[in-house]
Each structure stands twice: as structure tokens, then as C-alpha cells.
């Protein structure tokens, strides 16, 4: 592994001198041990490298499980497939090891680079002296540093190594459960699922991921679920140098998964030297059911719901319903149902009078089973604010959720939007900034900050913030929609229309109302009226179309009477969209009309 030759294969170039893999001109970031694994394979093309040889070469001074090697190979296969469209570079030789099957061309290092080697050697000698002094300093002083300073850890999505791809729900679910459990450790900050899952399926550079997530350590792992047993391999890596702090494999029966989660959390806390609660017997993992089947159904439901597609939400609800039928006291499943019904209302899939009361009932059942569940209080707050128009009750529920978990970033985000709808933008910005401190890499929270700037009429900052959200996730639809809102207000109709089209491509039909409004304000009235005709056709076919959609487009066309007809319809059906009338700039030109003042007053705004 000391060779200075450069290796080229397919569209890739592997440079050991710079420890860099590139696909064309694009770098493919690899962790140190994944890079070392690839280098051993590429420098021995066509030869079967025994597993034992690979383990000794890549981890010369450490005993690690064979599953570590399998995980590295799995990451490499994804990286190489992403770069070339061909995942056949690495062949598994059963019961022996791995073989690199691609044709490899060896390219000598550039002559200039070799000519500088003596100087580089002298520099390295100086570095070695510095390192020696640093080592002595650490031995004297560094050992006094408490490892509890490593007080922020991210859990990246675990790899699914099961033979069945559909077991993805299980690896994702275990990741999410560990995030929740580690969050229960006092003094430990753990980024939420929405933030870390942007790394799913990607080759992760520990240093870069740590920088984005602002954490000290990163947990990676893999899950193999076969025939009633589960094998979980977990690694804890220090961000500062990429080296492994701790690694362990847990091999248990599926019914014993909850104790495994508890063991993993305590082991990670021990490796970080994070002080647990004063009562060490207090469980870190809350057992919401003793039924292994109900637990697995719940994981399936969360996996589907987290897809945030209409089909995913509806399929997730089916699983949640199966859970509560088996175990009527499963608070998390009821909270999942409450969230799902709220989403179906917010996305205008179901009428408000059908979706919100069901969400409220599910949230109440969740709180009956577990009065201390923050997610259930937040779900109830959504119903109180958006449907009941009881803003004081909504605020009380949000505050209750945050008192139970001050680091509940999604709860702070929802509370911030609630405050902004009431016109309390300064308070809203304080809450959303706190949420973004907790989850700096969350495109949801970042784009919501952009929305609050938009409601506060600070359009330039809204644009800048939505751009930041898009940098986190270029395909996130809400960032595109909110950016389009701000472009409209700035008079940049072409840019607004382009962003709305981008959002629709990612999210589906519910964004068409925003596009139609932008077309109307841009003077393309025929296109806007064609969109209205499509809305009427969908409604005639029995599909629910929110009155807000019609009101928004007629407002864009400056057709006041038609706009107020549909605004009144929104009031009659208790539409959640009415809660935005006080602050949404798209209705500013109607505010002088007494009918708008009456609507805002009747909605408690």
C-alpha cells in the first residue's frame, strides 16, 4: 500500500499518493478504510484476495469482525456502480474472499511528483517530529480531556445486508430507533432522521459528513435479518481523524431486538465516555410494545410514511392500523396515524373535516397510552391550530412538546410556522434558528426559515435561505416552491415559474396551484384559466380539490368576486389554508376589502 503508482479502470482513477478516487473529474469520497480496501483489490486485479489477508492489510493493528469488510465492499460496489453504471467490478468468491475483475491500467506517478520526493521526505520528517511532540503533549495533557467533550454524534442510515431488498424498512427503522434512543442520553446531541437520511445510499466521507452535521463522532452500521435472527454491526468513528473509536457485532434473535438497541446505546455512550442519567438502570430505549410482530409492523409503517409520497403515507397508515389492532396501547403507532392524517389534510388529499378529526382522535389515543410523547402533543397542536383555529391551545401543545424534549427540532419548526402564521415573525425566527442549530443539515427546517422570511416580506433573505436549503437537497420540492413564492414577489416571474415546475417534478400535482398563480400574475391568463379548467375536471371526477386552489388562481387573475367566493368556501369547510390569510403576500391586494378583514377575524387571527 506504499506504492506510488496510479491505477485506472473503467471511468475511474485511483491515486494512492493523494488517497483519492475520481470518476472523470468528479471525486468519489471514501472513508480511510474503504479506500484501503479498494487499493488492495485494485492493485491485485484478477487475483482472489483472501478475507484474512484483506483484514490484516486494512486493519493491521486491530481485531475487527469480518462484517466490517463486507460493509466496505458493499459501499465500494455502490460507489463504483454510481460512477459507471456497472456494479461488477468486485466479485465475491464464496467462503474465500474477493476478486477485482476489471481491467486495470497502471500509470506511473508524474516525473515532477517523483522529483520532489526528497523534499517531501524532509517535510514529512519535520511533520513526524511535530507529531512526536504532539503525542507527548497528548499523553501529558490530552488524557485529562474528558471524552464527554465528544457530545454530538450522528447515526447514519444502516446498510441493509439482508438477502431480501424489501428488508430496507428494517435497517432504516433500526437507524431511526437508535437516533431516538441516543437522543435520550442527557448532554448528547443527535441529529434527527430527516437530517441524516440525506446520506442514505451514498459513499460517505466521515470528515465531510461531520462538518455538515456539526458532530464529533459518527455511527455507521449494517443489518442482516434472516430467518428470525438479526445481526447488527456498529462502528463509531471520530470525525476529527476518521478513525474508529469502537466497533461491535450483535447477533440475536429478532424478538430480542429491543435489548440489543439498549446494549448498543450504552456501548456507544461508554465509548464516548458520555455520562448517563444518574439512574443507570433507567432504560434508554422506551418499550412501546412487547409484541415483536407489532414492533416489526410499526417499522414498516414508519418506513412507508417517511417516503412522504401519497402512496407511502397511505401504505404506512395501513401498517399503523395493524399495529394498534394487535396492541391498542402502542402510542407511537397512534402518533404515526395522527401525523399521516395531518399530512393528508395539509397536502389537500382529504377534506379538512375528514382528515383533521381523525388526526385529533389518533393523537389523543397516543397521549392516553403515553402522556409524555412529544410527537403526539405536536400532532395535536397541528389540529388545534390549523383546524380548530384555537391558537392558544395549539401554542400550549407545542410548548408542552418542547418541554418534554427541548431538542425536538421538528417540533420547533412546526411551532415557528405557527407563530409566523399569527404574524409573530420575530418569535418565529428565534424558534426556527434554534431548530436549525439542532439540525443544520435539514432541508425541511432550512426551507421553512425561507418561508418565514417570505411571510415577513423579507424576500431577498427568503431567496438566500431557500438557496441554502436547495444546496442541502437539490430535489427538495418545498425549497423550490418557497423560492418561487419569493421570486414572484420580486417580479421575477420567469424564475418563479421555473422553480414551480421543478417542485412539481419532484412532488407531484399539488404544486400546480402555485404554478397557475404565477402564470396569472405573469400575464399568461389563458394558461392560468386552462389550469382552472383542469381543477374543475378533477373535481367533477370525484377528486378532492381544495377551495384554496381556486381562490389562489382567481386572486392571481385579480378576479375579486370569484376569489372571495372560494375564500368563503374555505371558511365553511374549515380549511387550514385560511390560517395563512393574515400573512400570505399573494392576497395583499384583497386586504382593503372588508370581507378579508371579516374572514381573518372569524378565523381567530
VEXLO-946773 format. One line per field, with one value per residue (C-alpha): residue in three letters; x, y, z. Coordinates in steps of 0.25 Angstrom, whole numbers, plus 2048, in hexadecimal, padded with zeros to 3 digits. Last residue first. Layout:
BEGIN
ropa: [ALA / ...]
x: [X / ...]
y: [Y / ...]
z: [Z / ...]
This chain:
BEGIN
ropa: [UNK / UNK / UNK / UNK / UNK / UNK / UNK / UNK / UNK / UNK / UNK / UNK / UNK / UNK / UNK / UNK / UNK / UNK / UNK / UNK / UNK / UNK / UNK / UNK / UNK / UNK / UNK / UNK / UNK / UNK / UNK / UNK / UNK / UNK / UNK / UNK / UNK / UNK / UNK / UNK / UNK / UNK / UNK / UNK / UNK / UNK / UNK / UNK / UNK / UNK / UNK / UNK / UNK / UNK / UNK / UNK / UNK / UNK / UNK / UNK / UNK / UNK / UNK / UNK / UNK / UNK / UNK / UNK / UNK / UNK / UNK / UNK / UNK / UNK / UNK / UNK / UNK / UNK / UNK / UNK / UNK / UNK / UNK / UNK / UNK / UNK / UNK / UNK / UNK / UNK / UNK / UNK / UNK / UNK / UNK / UNK / UNK / UNK / UNK / UNK / UNK / UNK / UNK / UNK / UNK / UNK / UNK / UNK / UNK / UNK / UNK / UNK / UNK / UNK / UNK / UNK / UNK / UNK / UNK / UNK / UNK / UNK / UNK / UNK / UNK / UNK / UNK / UNK / UNK / UNK / UNK / UNK / UNK / UNK / UNK / UNK / UNK / UNK / UNK / UNK / UNK / UNK / UNK / UNK / UNK / UNK / UNK / UNK / UNK / UNK / UNK / UNK / UNK / UNK / UNK / UNK / UNK / UNK / UNK / UNK / UNK / UNK / UNK / UNK / UNK / UNK / UNK / UNK / UNK / UNK / UNK / UNK / UNK / UNK / UNK / UNK / UNK / UNK / UNK / UNK / UNK / UNK / UNK / UNK / UNK / UNK / UNK / UNK / UNK / UNK / UNK / UNK / UNK / UNK / UNK / UNK / UNK / UNK / UNK / UNK / UNK / UNK / UNK / UNK / UNK / UNK / UNK / UNK / UNK / UNK / UNK / UNK / UNK / UNK / UNK / UNK / UNK / UNK / UNK / UNK / UNK / UNK / UNK / UNK / UNK / UNK / UNK / UNK / UNK / UNK / UNK / UNK / UNK / UNK / UNK / UNK / UNK / UNK / UNK / UNK / UNK / UNK / UNK / UNK / UNK / UNK / UNK / UNK / UNK / UNK / UNK / UNK / UNK / UNK / UNK / UNK / UNK / UNK / UNK / UNK / UNK / UNK / UNK / UNK / UNK / UNK / UNK / UNK / UNK / UNK / UNK / UNK / UNK / UNK / UNK / UNK / UNK / UNK / UNK / UNK / UNK / UNK / UNK / UNK / UNK / UNK / UNK / UNK / UNK / UNK / UNK / UNK / UNK / UNK / UNK / UNK / UNK / UNK / UNK / UNK / UNK / UNK / UNK / UNK / UNK / UNK / UNK / UNK / UNK / UNK / UNK / UNK / UNK / UNK / UNK / UNK / UNK / UNK / UNK / UNK / UNK / UNK / UNK / UNK / UNK / UNK / UNK / UNK / UNK / UNK / UNK / UNK / UNK / UNK / UNK / UNK / UNK / UNK / UNK / UNK / UNK / UNK / UNK / UNK / UNK / UNK / UNK / UNK / UNK / UNK / UNK / UNK / UNK / UNK / UNK / UNK / UNK / UNK / UNK / UNK / UNK / UNK / UNK / UNK / UNK / UNK / UNK / UNK / UNK / UNK / UNK / UNK / UNK / UNK / UNK / UNK / UNK / UNK / UNK / UNK / UNK / UNK / UNK / UNK / UNK / UNK / UNK / UNK / UNK / UNK / UNK / UNK / UNK / UNK / UNK / UNK / UNK / UNK / UNK / UNK / UNK / UNK / UNK / UNK / UNK / UNK / UNK / UNK / UNK / UNK / UNK / UNK / UNK / UNK / UNK / UNK / UNK / UNK / UNK / UNK / UNK / UNK / UNK / UNK / UNK / UNK / UNK / UNK / UNK / UNK / UNK / UNK / UNK / UNK / UNK / UNK / UNK / UNK / UNK / UNK / UNK / UNK / UNK / UNK / UNK / UNK / UNK / UNK / UNK / UNK / UNK / UNK / UNK / UNK / UNK / UNK / UNK / UNK / UNK / UNK / UNK / UNK / UNK / UNK / UNK / UNK / UNK / UNK / UNK / UNK / UNK / UNK / UNK / UNK / UNK / UNK / UNK / UNK / UNK / UNK / UNK / UNK / UNK / UNK / UNK / UNK / UNK / UNK / UNK / UNK / UNK / UNK / UNK / UNK / UNK / UNK / UNK / UNK / UNK / UNK / UNK / UNK / UNK / UNK / UNK / UNK / UNK / UNK / UNK / UNK / UNK / UNK / UNK / UNK / UNK / UNK / UNK / UNK / UNK / UNK / UNK / UNK / UNK / UNK / UNK / UNK / UNK / UNK / UNK / UNK / UNK / UNK / UNK / UNK / UNK / UNK / UNK / UNK / UNK / UNK / UNK / UNK / UNK / UNK / UNK / UNK / UNK / UNK / UNK / UNK / UNK / UNK / UNK / UNK / UNK / UNK / UNK / UNK / UNK / UNK / UNK / UNK / UNK / UNK / UNK / UNK / UNK / UNK / UNK / UNK / UNK / UNK / UNK / UNK / UNK / UNK / UNK / UNK / UNK / UNK / UNK / UNK / UNK / UNK / UNK / UNK / UNK / UNK / UNK / UNK / UNK / UNK / UNK / UNK / UNK / UNK / UNK / UNK / UNK / UNK / UNK / UNK / UNK / UNK / UNK]
x: [71F / 713 / 70E / 702 / 70B / 713 / 706 / 700 / 70C / 70C / 6FD / 700 / 708 / 716 / 71D / 71A / 727 / 72F / 72A / 737 / 73E / 73A / 73A / 72B / 726 / 72F / 725 / 71B / 723 / 71F / 711 / 706 / 6FC / 6F3 / 700 / 706 / 6F9 / 6F9 / 707 / 701 / 6F6 / 700 / 709 / 6FE / 6FA / 708 / 70D / 71B / 720 / 729 / 71E / 716 / 722 / 723 / 714 / 713 / 71E / 719 / 70B / 713 / 711 / 70C / 70B / 6FD / 6FE / 6F8 / 703 / 70E / 706 / 705 / 714 / 717 / 70E / 716 / 723 / 71E / 71A / 728 / 72E / 724 / 728 / 737 / 738 / 744 / 73A / 731 / 73D / 742 / 734 / 733 / 741 / 73D / 730 / 738 / 741 / 737 / 739 / 746 / 751 / 75E / 75A / 750 / 75C / 764 / 758 / 756 / 764 / 764 / 757 / 75D / 76A / 761 / 758 / 764 / 75B / 761 / 754 / 754 / 763 / 75F / 754 / 75D / 767 / 75C / 758 / 767 / 76A / 75D / 761 / 76E / 776 / 783 / 784 / 78E / 791 / 782 / 780 / 78B / 784 / 777 / 77F / 784 / 776 / 76F / 77A / 777 / 768 / 768 / 758 / 757 / 74F / 75B / 765 / 75C / 75C / 76B / 76C / 763 / 76D / 779 / 770 / 76C / 77A / 77F / 78F / 790 / 786 / 787 / 78C / 782 / 777 / 77C / 77C / 76E / 76A / 770 / 76A / 75C / 75E / 762 / 757 / 74B / 741 / 738 / 73C / 74A / 748 / 742 / 74E / 757 / 750 / 751 / 760 / 761 / 75A / 763 / 76F / 76B / 778 / 770 / 769 / 75D / 75D / 75D / 750 / 749 / 74D / 747 / 73A / 739 / 73B / 730 / 726 / 729 / 727 / 719 / 716 / 710 / 716 / 724 / 728 / 721 / 724 / 733 / 734 / 72E / 739 / 743 / 73E / 73F / 74D / 751 / 74D / 74B / 73D / 73F / 733 / 729 / 732 / 732 / 723 / 722 / 72B / 723 / 716 / 71C / 721 / 713 / 70D / 717 / 715 / 706 / 702 / 70F / 70C / 716 / 721 / 723 / 732 / 72F / 724 / 72B / 737 / 72E / 728 / 736 / 73B / 730 / 732 / 740 / 73D / 733 / 73F / 748 / 73E / 73C / 732 / 728 / 732 / 72D / 723 / 72C / 737 / 72E / 72A / 738 / 73B / 72F / 733 / 741 / 73A / 732 / 73F / 747 / 73D / 73C / 74B / 752 / 75B / 75C / 74E / 752 / 75E / 756 / 74B / 755 / 75C / 74E / 74B / 758 / 755 / 747 / 74D / 757 / 74B / 751 / 74D / 750 / 75E / 765 / 774 / 77D / 778 / 77B / 784 / 790 / 788 / 790 / 78E / 799 / 7A7 / 7AD / 7BA / 7B9 / 7BC / 7B3 / 7A7 / 7A9 / 7A8 / 79C / 795 / 799 / 794 / 787 / 785 / 788 / 77E / 773 / 778 / 775 / 76A / 772 / 77C / 78A / 798 / 79E / 7AB / 7B4 / 7BD / 7C3 / 7CB / 7CD / 7D6 / 7D1 / 7DB / 7D2 / 7C5 / 7C7 / 7C1 / 7B7 / 7B4 / 7A8 / 7A5 / 797 / 794 / 785 / 77E / 770 / 774 / 77E / 780 / 78D / 790 / 79B / 7A2 / 7A7 / 7A7 / 7AE / 7B6 / 7B9 / 7AC / 7AA / 7A1 / 7A7 / 7B5 / 7B3 / 7AE / 7BB / 7C4 / 7BE / 7BE / 7B1 / 7AE / 7A0 / 794 / 78E / 796 / 789 / 784 / 78C / 783 / 775 / 779 / 77D / 78B / 790 / 795 / 799 / 798 / 78E / 78C / 77E / 783 / 78A / 77D / 777 / 782 / 783 / 774 / 777 / 782 / 77B / 76F / 778 / 77F / 771 / 76A / 775 / 770 / 76A / 778 / 777 / 785 / 787 / 793 / 78B / 795 / 792 / 78E / 798 / 797 / 79D / 7A4 / 7A6 / 7AC / 7BA / 7BE / 7B9 / 7C7 / 7CD / 7DA / 7E4 / 7EA / 7ED / 7F6 / 803 / 800 / 7FA / 807 / 810 / 808 / 808 / 817 / 818 / 80F / 817 / 824 / 81C / 818 / 826 / 82A / 81E / 823 / 831 / 82A / 823 / 82F / 835 / 828 / 828 / 82E / 823 / 818 / 81F / 820 / 811 / 80D / 80E / 800 / 7FC / 7F0 / 7E6 / 7DC / 7D0 / 7CE / 7D3 / 7D2 / 7CC / 7CD / 7CD / 7C0 / 7B9 / 7C1 / 7BA / 7BE / 7C1 / 7C0 / 7B2 / 7AA / 7AA / 7A3 / 7B0 / 7B1 / 7A5 / 7A8 / 7B6 / 7B1 / 7A6 / 7B0 / 7BA / 7B0 / 7AC / 7BB / 7BD / 7B1 / 7B7 / 7C4 / 7BE / 7B5 / 7C2 / 7C3 / 7CF / 7DC / 7E4 / 7F3 / 7F4 / 7E5 / 7E6 / 7F1 / 7ED / 7DE / 7E1 / 7EB / 7E0 / 7D5 / 7DE / 7E1 / 7DE / 7E6 / 7E1 / 7E6 / 7EF / 7F2 / 7E3 / 7DF / 7E9 / 7E6 / 7D7 / 7D8 / 7E2 / 7D7 / 7CC / 7D5 / 7D8 / 7CA / 7C7 / 7C3 / 7C1 / 7C7 / 7C1 / 7CB / 7C9 / 7C5 / 7CF / 7D5 / 7DF / 7E9 / 7F2 / 7FE / 7F5 / 7EE / 7E3 / 7DD / 7CF / 7C8 / 7CA / 7D8 / 7E4 / 7EE / 7F9 / 806 / 80C / 80D / 80C / 800]
y: [88F / 888 / 882 / 88B / 898 / 894 / 891 / 89E / 8A6 / 89F / 8A3 / 8B1 / 8B3 / 8BA / 8AD / 8A8 / 8AD / 8A6 / 898 / 893 / 899 / 88E / 893 / 895 / 88B / 87F / 879 / 878 / 86E / 864 / 863 / 864 / 85F / 86C / 875 / 86F / 871 / 87F / 881 / 87A / 884 / 88F / 88B / 88B / 899 / 89E / 899 / 89F / 893 / 890 / 890 / 887 / 87D / 87E / 87C / 870 / 869 / 86D / 867 / 85A / 84F / 842 / 838 / 834 / 835 / 842 / 847 / 843 / 84A / 857 / 857 / 854 / 860 / 869 / 865 / 869 / 876 / 878 / 875 / 87F / 88A / 88A / 898 / 894 / 895 / 88A / 881 / 882 / 87E / 872 / 86E / 86F / 867 / 85C / 859 / 84E / 847 / 840 / 842 / 841 / 846 / 84F / 856 / 858 / 85E / 867 / 86B / 86E / 876 / 87F / 881 / 886 / 88F / 896 / 8A2 / 8A1 / 89C / 891 / 88D / 88C / 882 / 87A / 878 / 873 / 869 / 865 / 863 / 85B / 851 / 84C / 848 / 850 / 84B / 853 / 85D / 85E / 862 / 86D / 872 / 873 / 87C / 885 / 887 / 889 / 893 / 89B / 89A / 8A0 / 8A1 / 89B / 890 / 88D / 88D / 883 / 87B / 87B / 876 / 86B / 868 / 866 / 85D / 854 / 854 / 84F / 850 / 859 / 851 / 856 / 864 / 864 / 861 / 86D / 876 / 871 / 875 / 883 / 885 / 882 / 88C / 897 / 893 / 894 / 896 / 88B / 882 / 885 / 87F / 872 / 871 / 872 / 868 / 85E / 860 / 85F / 852 / 84D / 851 / 849 / 84D / 853 / 845 / 845 / 854 / 855 / 84C / 854 / 861 / 85C / 857 / 865 / 86C / 864 / 867 / 876 / 875 / 86E / 86F / 860 / 85C / 862 / 866 / 85B / 850 / 854 / 855 / 847 / 842 / 849 / 843 / 835 / 837 / 83C / 82E / 831 / 82D / 81F / 816 / 821 / 82A / 821 / 820 / 82F / 830 / 825 / 82D / 83A / 834 / 82E / 83C / 842 / 839 / 839 / 847 / 84C / 845 / 83B / 83C / 84A / 849 / 84F / 845 / 839 / 83D / 83F / 831 / 82B / 833 / 82D / 81F / 820 / 825 / 819 / 810 / 816 / 815 / 806 / 803 / 7FC / 7F1 / 7E8 / 7F1 / 7FD / 7F7 / 7F3 / 802 / 806 / 7FD / 802 / 810 / 80E / 809 / 816 / 81F / 817 / 818 / 827 / 829 / 82D / 821 / 822 / 81D / 810 / 80D / 812 / 807 / 7FC / 7FF / 7FF / 7F1 / 7EC / 7F1 / 7EB / 7DD / 7DE / 7E1 / 7E7 / 7F5 / 803 / 7FF / 80C / 80A / 812 / 809 / 80F / 805 / 80F / 819 / 826 / 827 / 822 / 829 / 829 / 822 / 821 / 812 / 811 / 818 / 810 / 803 / 808 / 80B / 7FE / 7F6 / 7FD / 7FA / 7EC / 7EB / 7F0 / 7E6 / 7D9 / 7D4 / 7D4 / 7CA / 7D0 / 7D2 / 7E0 / 7E4 / 7EE / 7FA / 805 / 812 / 810 / 81A / 826 / 830 / 83B / 834 / 828 / 81B / 812 / 805 / 7FC / 7EE / 7E9 / 7DA / 7D7 / 7C9 / 7C5 / 7BE / 7C9 / 7D8 / 7DE / 7EC / 7F5 / 800 / 80F / 818 / 825 / 82D / 83C / 842 / 84E / 847 / 84D / 84C / 83E / 83A / 840 / 83A / 82C / 82C / 824 / 81C / 81E / 815 / 81D / 82A / 833 / 829 / 831 / 83D / 838 / 82D / 837 / 83C / 837 / 840 / 839 / 840 / 837 / 82A / 829 / 82E / 820 / 819 / 821 / 820 / 811 / 810 / 817 / 80E / 802 / 806 / 809 / 7FB / 7F5 / 7FC / 7F8 / 7EA / 7EB / 7E8 / 7DA / 7D3 / 7DC / 7E6 / 7F2 / 7FD / 806 / 814 / 81E / 820 / 82D / 830 / 83D / 83E / 839 / 843 / 837 / 831 / 839 / 83F / 83B / 831 / 83D / 843 / 83A / 82F / 83A / 843 / 837 / 833 / 841 / 842 / 835 / 83B / 847 / 83E / 836 / 842 / 846 / 839 / 83A / 847 / 841 / 835 / 83F / 846 / 838 / 835 / 841 / 83A / 830 / 83A / 840 / 833 / 830 / 824 / 817 / 813 / 805 / 801 / 7F8 / 7EE / 7EC / 7DF / 7E3 / 7D6 / 7D4 / 7CA / 7BB / 7B5 / 7B9 / 7C1 / 7CF / 7D6 / 7E5 / 7ED / 7E8 / 7F4 / 7FB / 808 / 80F / 819 / 815 / 806 / 808 / 810 / 805 / 7FA / 801 / 803 / 7F4 / 7F0 / 7F9 / 7F2 / 7E4 / 7E8 / 7ED / 7E0 / 7D8 / 7DE / 7E6 / 7E4 / 7F0 / 7F2 / 7EF / 7F3 / 7F4 / 7EA / 7E0 / 7E0 / 7DF / 7D3 / 7CC / 7CF / 7C8 / 7D1 / 7C9 / 7CE / 7D5 / 7E3 / 7E4 / 7F3 / 7F5 / 7EC / 7F1 / 800 / 7FD / 7F8 / 804 / 80E / 807 / 808 / 817 / 81B / 81D / 82A / 828 / 834 / 839 / 83B / 82E / 825 / 829 / 821 / 828 / 824 / 82F / 826 / 81A / 81F / 817 / 81B / 817 / 816 / 808 / 805 / 80E / 80C / 815 / 810 / 816 / 808 / 809 / 800]
z: [836 / 83D / 830 / 831 / 832 / 825 / 81D / 822 / 81E / 810 / 80E / 812 / 805 / 807 / 809 / 7FB / 7F4 / 7FF / 7FC / 7F6 / 802 / 80B / 819 / 81E / 814 / 819 / 822 / 818 / 811 / 81C / 816 / 820 / 815 / 816 / 817 / 80A / 803 / 807 / 801 / 7F5 / 7F2 / 7F7 / 7EB / 7E1 / 7E5 / 7E5 / 7D7 / 7D8 / 7D0 / 7DB / 7E5 / 7DB / 7DC / 7EB / 7EE / 7E4 / 7EB / 7F9 / 7F6 / 7F7 / 7EC / 7F1 / 7E5 / 7E2 / 7D3 / 7D2 / 7DC / 7D2 / 7C7 / 7CF / 7D2 / 7C3 / 7BF / 7CA / 7C4 / 7B6 / 7BC / 7C1 / 7B3 / 7AC / 7B7 / 7B4 / 7BA / 7C3 / 7CF / 7C8 / 7C5 / 7D3 / 7D9 / 7D0 / 7D4 / 7E3 / 7E0 / 7D9 / 7E5 / 7EA / 7DD / 7E0 / 7EA / 7E2 / 7D4 / 7DB / 7E2 / 7D6 / 7CE / 7DA / 7D9 / 7CA / 7CC / 7D7 / 7CF / 7C3 / 7CC / 7D3 / 7D8 / 7E6 / 7EC / 7E1 / 7E4 / 7F3 / 7F0 / 7E7 / 7F1 / 7FB / 7F0 / 7ED / 7FB / 7FD / 7F2 / 7F7 / 7EB / 7ED / 7FC / 805 / 7FA / 7F8 / 806 / 805 / 7F8 / 800 / 80A / 800 / 7F9 / 807 / 80A / 7FE / 800 / 80E / 80E / 81C / 815 / 80C / 817 / 81E / 811 / 810 / 81E / 81A / 80F / 819 / 822 / 817 / 810 / 81E / 81E / 82A / 833 / 841 / 83D / 832 / 83D / 845 / 839 / 836 / 844 / 844 / 836 / 83B / 847 / 83D / 833 / 83D / 831 / 836 / 82B / 82F / 83D / 837 / 82E / 839 / 841 / 836 / 835 / 844 / 844 / 838 / 840 / 84D / 855 / 861 / 862 / 86C / 86E / 85F / 85D / 868 / 861 / 854 / 85C / 863 / 856 / 84F / 85B / 859 / 84A / 84B / 83C / 83E / 830 / 82E / 83D / 845 / 83B / 83A / 849 / 84A / 841 / 849 / 856 / 850 / 84B / 859 / 860 / 86F / 870 / 86B / 868 / 86A / 863 / 857 / 857 / 858 / 84B / 844 / 847 / 843 / 836 / 833 / 835 / 82C / 820 / 81D / 820 / 819 / 80C / 808 / 7FE / 801 / 804 / 812 / 814 / 810 / 818 / 825 / 823 / 822 / 82E / 836 / 831 / 835 / 843 / 844 / 840 / 84A / 856 / 854 / 85F / 855 / 852 / 847 / 841 / 844 / 83C / 830 / 830 / 82F / 824 / 81C / 81F / 819 / 80C / 80B / 80E / 804 / 7F9 / 7FB / 7FC / 808 / 808 / 817 / 818 / 811 / 81A / 826 / 823 / 821 / 82E / 835 / 82E / 834 / 842 / 841 / 83D / 849 / 853 / 860 / 85B / 85E / 864 / 866 / 863 / 86D / 878 / 886 / 88E / 88D / 896 / 896 / 887 / 87E / 87E / 870 / 86F / 860 / 860 / 86C / 866 / 859 / 862 / 869 / 85C / 856 / 862 / 863 / 854 / 856 / 861 / 858 / 84D / 855 / 84D / 841 / 847 / 849 / 843 / 848 / 841 / 847 / 843 / 84B / 849 / 83A / 833 / 82B / 830 / 836 / 834 / 83D / 838 / 840 / 839 / 83A / 835 / 837 / 834 / 835 / 836 / 833 / 826 / 821 / 824 / 821 / 826 / 823 / 82B / 82C / 838 / 836 / 840 / 844 / 83D / 835 / 82B / 81F / 825 / 82A / 81C / 815 / 81F / 81F / 80F / 80C / 800 / 7FD / 7FF / 80A / 80D / 80C / 817 / 822 / 822 / 821 / 82C / 836 / 83A / 848 / 853 / 860 / 86D / 873 / 86B / 866 / 858 / 857 / 858 / 84D / 843 / 847 / 843 / 836 / 832 / 836 / 82D / 821 / 822 / 824 / 819 / 80F / 812 / 804 / 7FE / 802 / 804 / 810 / 810 / 812 / 815 / 821 / 81F / 826 / 835 / 839 / 846 / 84E / 85B / 859 / 864 / 86D / 869 / 875 / 872 / 87C / 872 / 86A / 873 / 876 / 86B / 862 / 863 / 861 / 854 / 84F / 851 / 849 / 83E / 83D / 83B / 831 / 829 / 828 / 823 / 819 / 814 / 812 / 80B / 802 / 7FE / 7FB / 7F3 / 7EA / 7DE / 7E0 / 7DE / 7D2 / 7CC / 7CC / 7D4 / 7CB / 7C6 / 7C8 / 7BF / 7C6 / 7BE / 7C7 / 7CF / 7DD / 7E5 / 7F3 / 7FE / 801 / 806 / 7F9 / 7EF / 7EF / 7E3 / 7E3 / 7D6 / 7D2 / 7D6 / 7C9 / 7C7 / 7C7 / 7D3 / 7DB / 7D9 / 7DE / 7EA / 7ED / 7EC / 7F5 / 800 / 7FF / 7FF / 80C / 813 / 810 / 816 / 822 / 823 / 824 / 832 / 837 / 83E / 83D / 839 / 82B / 827 / 818 / 816 / 821 / 81D / 80E / 810 / 819 / 80E / 804 / 7F8 / 7EB / 7E0 / 7D3 / 7D7 / 7E3 / 7E4 / 7E2 / 7EE / 7F8 / 7F4 / 7F5 / 803 / 807 / 802 / 80A / 816 / 814 / 811 / 802 / 7FB / 7EC / 7E5 / 7D8 / 7CC / 7C6 / 7D1 / 7DC / 7E7 / 7F0 / 7FA / 7F5 / 7F2 / 7F1 / 7E5 / 7E0 / 7D2 / 7CE / 7C0 / 7BF / 7C6 / 7C8 / 7D3 / 7D8 / 7DC / 7E9 / 7F0 / 7FF / 800]
